[in-house]
Amino acid sequence: MPKAKGKKKMTFNYNKDRKKLKRKMLKKANPRIENKQIREAWNSRKSVAMNMRDMGLAYDPNVSVSIKKDGLVGFNGRKHIGSIVTKPYVIKQMEEEANLPRKSTASLSADIVQYVQHMIREHKEDYKAMAHDEKNYYQDTPKQIRKKIMYFKQLYPEKYNECMVPLADPAS
């Protein structure tokens, strides 16, 4: 005789971390806005679309710029998208921040710097000789060595010039 189908007895799941689940739920309910300007201008009583419209940003790109056979059109056929921007300072601040020059954080490891300096001191510009050098532990090809030297030259022009100075005046 088959078993009767009924409700399964509810049991507590000890394997789930309730604290972690609550944090996850709260994070989804109130997401963190990364952009500082948008975060400061955000009104939590308005919808996302209303907040974006007030700042002059597009919530839905398909509605804000629709593509017709003629080309780009500023309306989606039914209604005109043009709206009143009440917080234009947000876009201005974002543009100013985007136009600020960024400092490069690229660098080379100390081992590669020593390797490149050794290769320049020993072989000058002869990349084939560098490829056959005994210090070429990773068996770099001449092209790979050339790329490392060019990268070194871009990142550390003063160190590169220091390496090249003794090579320039052999008569002195």
Secondary structure, DSSP 8 states (H G I E B T S, - for coil): -------------TTS-HHHHHHHHHHHHS-----HHHHHH--TTS-HHHHHHHHT--S-HHHHSEE-SSSEESB-SSSB-----S-THHHHHHHHHHHS---------HHHHHHHHHHHHHHTT-HHHHHHSTT-TT---HHHHHHHHHHHHHH-HHHHHHHHHHHH-S--
